[in-house]
Amino acid sequence: MFNLFGLGKTRTKFGKWLDQQGITQFDLEQKANLSRRTISRLCNDKTYRPKYETASKIRNGLKSLGKDIPNDFFWM
């Protein structure tokens, strides 16, 4: 499967959602105050499940970008 943003990498549901919303991993990293590694794992590692605190930071970062996701998005 070819993916323009991930250069052929498979993306998680969250990573695909970010791509559809036009949000870069860098933008989210800055707004959520999380490491590049954490954001990358959220977008590319289908086995990664963030802690509640991390998911909360992601939600707050997305809200500051004018976006919102369901509370249970990471566990779907």
Backbone as XML, in Angstrom:
<?xml version="1.0"?>
<chain id="A" units="angstrom">
  <residue number="1" name="MET">
    <atom name="N" x="0.845" y="-1.181" z="0.000"/>
    <atom name="CA" x="0.000" y="0.000" z="0.000"/>
    <atom name="C" x="0.886" y="1.237" z="0.000"/>
  </residue>
  <residue number="2" name="PHE">
    <atom name="N" x="0.707" y="2.123" z="-0.954"/>
    <atom name="CA" x="1.494" y="3.344" z="-1.044"/>
    <atom name="C" x="0.797" y="4.467" z="-0.296"/>
  </residue>
  <residue number="3" name="ASN">
    <atom name="N" x="1.563" y="5.192" z="0.495"/>
    <atom name="CA" x="1.032" y="6.318" z="1.255"/>
    <atom name="C" x="1.965" y="7.493" z="1.063"/>
  </residue>
  <residue number="4" name="LEU">
    <atom name="N" x="1.483" y="8.573" z="0.491"/>
    <atom name="CA" x="2.289" y="9.747" z="0.190"/>
    <atom name="C" x="2.929" y="10.329" z="1.442"/>
  </residue>
  <residue number="5" name="PHE">
    <atom name="N" x="2.181" y="10.437" z="2.520"/>
    <atom name="CA" x="2.714" y="11.066" z="3.726"/>
    <atom name="C" x="3.694" y="10.164" z="4.453"/>
  </residue>
  <residue number="6" name="GLY">
    <atom name="N" x="3.418" y="8.876" z="4.505"/>
    <atom name="CA" x="4.263" y="7.950" z="5.242"/>
    <atom name="C" x="5.312" y="7.259" z="4.381"/>
  </residue>
  <residue number="7" name="LEU">
    <atom name="N" x="5.401" y="7.645" z="3.109"/>
    <atom name="CA" x="6.363" y="7.062" z="2.187"/>
    <atom name="C" x="6.320" y="5.545" z="2.186"/>
  </residue>
  <residue number="8" name="GLY">
    <atom name="N" x="5.125" y="4.990" z="2.119"/>
    <atom name="CA" x="4.941" y="3.561" z="2.004"/>
    <atom name="C" x="4.683" y="2.853" z="3.316"/>
  </residue>
  <residue number="9" name="LYS">
    <atom name="N" x="4.859" y="3.543" z="4.437"/>
    <atom name="CA" x="4.601" y="2.926" z="5.736"/>
    <atom name="C" x="3.100" y="2.766" z="5.928"/>
  </residue>
  <residue number="10" name="THR">
    <atom name="N" x="2.729" y="1.724" z="6.658"/>
    <atom name="CA" x="1.321" y="1.610" z="7.008"/>
    <atom name="C" x="1.053" y="2.567" z="8.153"/>
  </residue>
  <residue number="11" name="ARG">
    <atom name="N" x="-0.096" y="3.171" z="8.152"/>
    <atom name="CA" x="-0.455" y="4.154" z="9.166"/>
    <atom name="C" x="-1.544" y="3.567" z="10.053"/>
  </residue>
  <residue number="12" name="THR">
    <atom name="N" x="-1.572" y="4.023" z="11.287"/>
    <atom name="CA" x="-2.641" y="3.642" z="12.189"/>
    <atom name="C" x="-3.893" y="4.416" z="11.805"/>
  </residue>
  <residue number="13" name="LYS">
    <atom name="N" x="-4.984" y="4.052" z="12.403"/>
    <atom name="CA" x="-6.229" y="4.783" z="12.175"/>
    <atom name="C" x="-6.035" y="6.259" z="12.523"/>
  </residue>
  <residue number="14" name="PHE">
    <atom name="N" x="-5.322" y="6.516" z="13.622"/>
    <atom name="CA" x="-5.059" y="7.894" z="14.029"/>
    <atom name="C" x="-4.168" y="8.611" z="13.021"/>
  </residue>
  <residue number="15" name="GLY">
    <atom name="N" x="-3.137" y="7.934" z="12.529"/>
    <atom name="CA" x="-2.254" y="8.532" z="11.531"/>
    <atom name="C" x="-3.004" y="8.887" z="10.253"/>
  </residue>
  <residue number="16" name="LYS">
    <atom name="N" x="-3.878" y="7.991" z="9.815"/>
    <atom name="CA" x="-4.691" y="8.257" z="8.622"/>
    <atom name="C" x="-5.626" y="9.439" z="8.863"/>
  </residue>
  <residue number="17" name="TRP">
    <atom name="N" x="-6.187" y="9.512" z="10.076"/>
    <atom name="CA" x="-7.089" y="10.617" z="10.413"/>
    <atom name="C" x="-6.334" y="11.940" z="10.373"/>
  </residue>
  <residue number="18" name="LEU">
    <atom name="N" x="-5.120" y="11.976" z="10.937"/>
    <atom name="CA" x="-4.312" y="13.201" z="10.881"/>
    <atom name="C" x="-4.066" y="13.619" z="9.441"/>
  </residue>
  <residue number="19" name="ASP">
    <atom name="N" x="-3.706" y="12.650" z="8.582"/>
    <atom name="CA" x="-3.471" y="12.942" z="7.170"/>
    <atom name="C" x="-4.720" y="13.544" z="6.518"/>
  </residue>
  <residue number="20" name="GLN">
    <atom name="N" x="-5.867" y="12.960" z="6.789"/>
    <atom name="CA" x="-7.122" y="13.452" z="6.211"/>
    <atom name="C" x="-7.451" y="14.863" z="6.687"/>
  </residue>
  <residue number="21" name="GLN">
    <atom name="N" x="-7.076" y="15.176" z="7.928"/>
    <atom name="CA" x="-7.351" y="16.492" z="8.495"/>
    <atom name="C" x="-6.308" y="17.532" z="8.091"/>
  </residue>
  <residue number="22" name="GLY">
    <atom name="N" x="-5.228" y="17.091" z="7.455"/>
    <atom name="CA" x="-4.167" y="18.008" z="7.042"/>
    <atom name="C" x="-3.293" y="18.471" z="8.205"/>
  </residue>
  <residue number="23" name="ILE">
    <atom name="N" x="-3.236" y="17.673" z="9.258"/>
    <atom name="CA" x="-2.435" y="18.004" z="10.434"/>
    <atom name="C" x="-1.114" y="17.242" z="10.348"/>
  </residue>
  <residue number="24" name="THR">
    <atom name="N" x="-0.013" y="17.958" z="10.460"/>
    <atom name="CA" x="1.284" y="17.289" z="10.419"/>
    <atom name="C" x="1.638" y="16.770" z="11.810"/>
  </residue>
  <residue number="25" name="GLN">
    <atom name="N" x="2.480" y="15.758" z="11.830"/>
    <atom name="CA" x="2.939" y="15.220" z="13.101"/>
    <atom name="C" x="3.692" y="16.295" z="13.873"/>
  </residue>
  <residue number="26" name="PHE">
    <atom name="N" x="4.455" y="17.130" z="13.153"/>
    <atom name="CA" x="5.206" y="18.205" z="13.799"/>
    <atom name="C" x="4.269" y="19.195" z="14.492"/>
  </residue>
  <residue number="27" name="ASP">
    <atom name="N" x="3.189" y="19.592" z="13.806"/>
    <atom name="CA" x="2.225" y="20.521" z="14.410"/>
    <atom name="C" x="1.639" y="19.935" z="15.687"/>
  </residue>
  <residue number="28" name="LEU">
    <atom name="N" x="1.270" y="18.674" z="15.640"/>
    <atom name="CA" x="0.683" y="18.032" z="16.816"/>
    <atom name="C" x="1.715" y="17.900" z="17.934"/>
  </residue>
  <residue number="29" name="GLU">
    <atom name="N" x="2.943" y="17.576" z="17.567"/>
    <atom name="CA" x="4.024" y="17.471" z="18.551"/>
    <atom name="C" x="4.167" y="18.787" z="19.326"/>
  </residue>
  <residue number="30" name="GLN">
    <atom name="N" x="4.126" y="19.896" z="18.605"/>
    <atom name="CA" x="4.270" y="21.203" z="19.227"/>
    <atom name="C" x="3.068" y="21.558" z="20.102"/>
  </residue>
  <residue number="31" name="LYS">
    <atom name="N" x="1.877" y="21.344" z="19.599"/>
    <atom name="CA" x="0.655" y="21.726" z="20.323"/>
    <atom name="C" x="0.368" y="20.826" z="21.509"/>
  </residue>
  <residue number="32" name="ALA">
    <atom name="N" x="0.718" y="19.546" z="21.407"/>
    <atom name="CA" x="0.434" y="18.599" z="22.488"/>
    <atom name="C" x="1.582" y="18.521" z="23.500"/>
  </residue>
  <residue number="33" name="ASN">
    <atom name="N" x="2.708" y="19.145" z="23.150"/>
    <atom name="CA" x="3.885" y="19.129" z="24.018"/>
    <atom name="C" x="4.321" y="17.687" z="24.323"/>
  </residue>
  <residue number="34" name="LEU">
    <atom name="N" x="4.411" y="16.892" z="23.253"/>
    <atom name="CA" x="4.853" y="15.505" z="23.345"/>
    <atom name="C" x="6.061" y="15.315" z="22.436"/>
  </residue>
  <residue number="35" name="SER">
    <atom name="N" x="6.795" y="14.236" z="22.654"/>
    <atom name="CA" x="7.994" y="13.979" z="21.857"/>
    <atom name="C" x="7.635" y="13.519" z="20.444"/>
  </residue>
  <residue number="36" name="ARG">
    <atom name="N" x="8.580" y="13.697" z="19.557"/>
    <atom name="CA" x="8.419" y="13.242" z="18.168"/>
    <atom name="C" x="8.207" y="11.731" z="18.148"/>
  </residue>
  <residue number="37" name="ARG">
    <atom name="N" x="8.919" y="11.010" z="19.012"/>
    <atom name="CA" x="8.798" y="9.550" z="19.063"/>
    <atom name="C" x="7.382" y="9.123" z="19.444"/>
  </residue>
  <residue number="38" name="THR">
    <atom name="N" x="6.794" y="9.800" z="20.422"/>
    <atom name="CA" x="5.432" y="9.457" z="20.849"/>
    <atom name="C" x="4.432" y="9.684" z="19.722"/>
  </residue>
  <residue number="39" name="ILE">
    <atom name="N" x="4.527" y="10.818" z="19.067"/>
    <atom name="CA" x="3.606" y="11.121" z="17.961"/>
    <atom name="C" x="3.795" y="10.114" z="16.835"/>
  </residue>
  <residue number="40" name="SER">
    <atom name="N" x="5.044" y="9.778" z="16.538"/>
    <atom name="CA" x="5.322" y="8.803" z="15.489"/>
    <atom name="C" x="4.730" y="7.441" z="15.835"/>
  </residue>
  <residue number="41" name="ARG">
    <atom name="N" x="4.867" y="7.019" z="17.070"/>
    <atom name="CA" x="4.292" y="5.735" z="17.488"/>
    <atom name="C" x="2.770" y="5.752" z="17.348"/>
  </residue>
  <residue number="42" name="LEU">
    <atom name="N" x="2.137" y="6.867" z="17.718"/>
    <atom name="CA" x="0.686" y="6.978" z="17.579"/>
    <atom name="C" x="0.253" y="6.838" z="16.119"/>
  </residue>
  <residue number="43" name="CYS">
    <atom name="N" x="1.061" y="7.356" z="15.224"/>
    <atom name="CA" x="0.695" y="7.376" z="13.809"/>
    <atom name="C" x="1.102" y="6.122" z="13.033"/>
  </residue>
  <residue number="44" name="ASN">
    <atom name="N" x="2.083" y="5.368" z="13.558"/>
    <atom name="CA" x="2.630" y="4.268" z="12.769"/>
    <atom name="C" x="2.635" y="2.904" z="13.440"/>
  </residue>
  <residue number="45" name="ASP">
    <atom name="N" x="2.536" y="2.841" z="14.746"/>
    <atom name="CA" x="2.624" y="1.572" z="15.469"/>
    <atom name="C" x="1.229" y="1.124" z="15.891"/>
  </residue>
  <residue number="46" name="LYS">
    <atom name="N" x="0.702" y="0.142" z="15.186"/>
    <atom name="CA" x="-0.669" y="-0.302" z="15.444"/>
    <atom name="C" x="-0.831" y="-1.014" z="16.781"/>
  </residue>
  <residue number="47" name="THR">
    <atom name="N" x="0.264" y="-1.388" z="17.433"/>
    <atom name="CA" x="0.172" y="-2.045" z="18.737"/>
    <atom name="C" x="0.303" y="-1.059" z="19.896"/>
  </residue>
  <residue number="48" name="TYR">
    <atom name="N" x="0.692" y="0.185" z="19.615"/>
    <atom name="CA" x="0.902" y="1.177" z="20.668"/>
    <atom name="C" x="-0.426" y="1.701" z="21.205"/>
  </residue>
  <residue number="49" name="ARG">
    <atom name="N" x="-0.559" y="1.679" z="22.521"/>
    <atom name="CA" x="-1.733" y="2.236" z="23.189"/>
    <atom name="C" x="-1.242" y="3.274" z="24.186"/>
  </residue>
  <residue number="50" name="PRO">
    <atom name="N" x="-1.560" y="4.540" z="23.961"/>
    <atom name="CA" x="-1.046" y="5.596" z="24.842"/>
    <atom name="C" x="-1.680" y="5.553" z="26.228"/>
  </residue>
  <residue number="51" name="LYS">
    <atom name="N" x="-0.941" y="6.067" z="27.190"/>
    <atom name="CA" x="-1.482" y="6.239" z="28.537"/>
    <atom name="C" x="-2.581" y="7.290" z="28.470"/>
  </residue>
  <residue number="52" name="TYR">
    <atom name="N" x="-3.428" y="7.295" z="29.498"/>
    <atom name="CA" x="-4.517" y="8.267" z="29.541"/>
    <atom name="C" x="-3.972" y="9.690" z="29.461"/>
  </residue>
  <residue number="53" name="GLU">
    <atom name="N" x="-2.889" y="9.956" z="30.183"/>
    <atom name="CA" x="-2.296" y="11.299" z="30.193"/>
    <atom name="C" x="-1.849" y="11.728" z="28.790"/>
  </residue>
  <residue number="54" name="THR">
    <atom name="N" x="-1.254" y="10.796" z="28.054"/>
    <atom name="CA" x="-0.812" y="11.087" z="26.686"/>
    <atom name="C" x="-2.006" y="11.358" z="25.785"/>
  </residue>
  <residue number="55" name="ALA">
    <atom name="N" x="-3.045" y="10.537" z="25.894"/>
    <atom name="CA" x="-4.251" y="10.736" z="25.086"/>
    <atom name="C" x="-4.889" y="12.083" z="25.398"/>
  </residue>
  <residue number="56" name="SER">
    <atom name="N" x="-4.852" y="12.473" z="26.668"/>
    <atom name="CA" x="-5.405" y="13.762" z="27.070"/>
    <atom name="C" x="-4.609" y="14.909" z="26.442"/>
  </residue>
  <residue number="57" name="LYS">
    <atom name="N" x="-3.285" y="14.793" z="26.421"/>
    <atom name="CA" x="-2.452" y="15.827" z="25.791"/>
    <atom name="C" x="-2.734" y="15.917" z="24.294"/>
  </residue>
  <residue number="58" name="ILE">
    <atom name="N" x="-2.949" y="14.754" z="23.672"/>
    <atom name="CA" x="-3.273" y="14.736" z="22.240"/>
    <atom name="C" x="-4.597" y="15.467" z="21.999"/>
  </residue>
  <residue number="59" name="ARG">
    <atom name="N" x="-5.607" y="15.144" z="22.800"/>
    <atom name="CA" x="-6.915" y="15.807" z="22.652"/>
    <atom name="C" x="-6.780" y="17.318" z="22.828"/>
  </residue>
  <residue number="60" name="ASN">
    <atom name="N" x="-6.030" y="17.750" z="23.839"/>
    <atom name="CA" x="-5.851" y="19.185" z="24.076"/>
    <atom name="C" x="-5.084" y="19.842" z="22.934"/>
  </residue>
  <residue number="61" name="GLY">
    <atom name="N" x="-4.068" y="19.152" z="22.422"/>
    <atom name="CA" x="-3.326" y="19.686" z="21.280"/>
    <atom name="C" x="-4.193" y="19.825" z="20.048"/>
  </residue>
  <residue number="62" name="LEU">
    <atom name="N" x="-5.032" y="18.823" z="19.804"/>
    <atom name="CA" x="-5.939" y="18.884" z="18.654"/>
    <atom name="C" x="-6.974" y="19.993" z="18.822"/>
  </residue>
  <residue number="63" name="LYS">
    <atom name="N" x="-7.450" y="20.180" z="20.047"/>
    <atom name="CA" x="-8.409" y="21.262" z="20.287"/>
    <atom name="C" x="-7.781" y="22.610" z="19.978"/>
  </residue>
  <residue number="64" name="SER">
    <atom name="N" x="-6.505" y="22.778" z="20.321"/>
    <atom name="CA" x="-5.839" y="24.045" z="20.025"/>
    <atom name="C" x="-5.634" y="24.235" z="18.523"/>
  </residue>
  <residue number="65" name="LEU">
    <atom name="N" x="-5.710" y="23.139" z="17.759"/>
    <atom name="CA" x="-5.650" y="23.208" z="16.294"/>
    <atom name="C" x="-7.045" y="23.279" z="15.674"/>
  </residue>
  <residue number="66" name="GLY">
    <atom name="N" x="-8.071" y="23.354" z="16.525"/>
    <atom name="CA" x="-9.442" y="23.460" z="16.034"/>
    <atom name="C" x="-10.063" y="22.137" z="15.651"/>
  </residue>
  <residue number="67" name="LYS">
    <atom name="N" x="-9.494" y="21.032" z="16.129"/>
    <atom name="CA" x="-10.008" y="19.699" z="15.809"/>
    <atom name="C" x="-10.403" y="18.979" z="17.091"/>
  </residue>
  <residue number="68" name="ASP">
    <atom name="N" x="-11.261" y="17.982" z="16.961"/>
    <atom name="CA" x="-11.686" y="17.189" z="18.108"/>
    <atom name="C" x="-11.861" y="15.748" z="17.663"/>
  </residue>
  <residue number="69" name="ILE">
    <atom name="N" x="-11.529" y="14.825" z="18.555"/>
    <atom name="CA" x="-11.709" y="13.400" z="18.278"/>
    <atom name="C" x="-12.500" y="12.786" z="19.415"/>
  </residue>
  <residue number="70" name="PRO">
    <atom name="N" x="-13.179" y="11.669" z="19.175"/>
    <atom name="CA" x="-13.921" y="11.007" z="20.252"/>
    <atom name="C" x="-12.991" y="10.590" z="21.382"/>
  </residue>
  <residue number="71" name="ASN">
    <atom name="N" x="-13.495" y="10.564" z="22.604"/>
    <atom name="CA" x="-12.697" y="10.206" z="23.776"/>
    <atom name="C" x="-12.085" y="8.816" z="23.665"/>
  </residue>
  <residue number="72" name="ASP">
    <atom name="N" x="-12.779" y="7.888" z="23.026"/>
    <atom name="CA" x="-12.277" y="6.513" z="22.951"/>
    <atom name="C" x="-11.549" y="6.205" z="21.647"/>
  </residue>
  <residue number="73" name="PHE">
    <atom name="N" x="-11.118" y="7.204" z="20.926"/>
    <atom name="CA" x="-10.495" y="7.028" z="19.616"/>
    <atom name="C" x="-9.303" y="6.069" z="19.666"/>
  </residue>
  <residue number="74" name="PHE">
    <atom name="N" x="-8.442" y="6.166" z="20.663"/>
    <atom name="CA" x="-7.222" y="5.371" z="20.713"/>
    <atom name="C" x="-7.474" y="3.928" z="21.077"/>
  </residue>
  <residue number="75" name="TRP">
    <atom name="N" x="-8.653" y="3.610" z="21.561"/>
    <atom name="CA" x="-8.951" y="2.226" z="21.961"/>
    <atom name="C" x="-9.932" y="1.562" z="21.032"/>
  </residue>
  <residue number="76" name="MET">
    <atom name="N" x="-10.214" y="2.165" z="19.906"/>
    <atom name="CA" x="-11.155" y="1.598" z="18.934"/>
    <atom name="C" x="-10.456" y="0.567" z="18.077"/>
  </residue>
</chain>
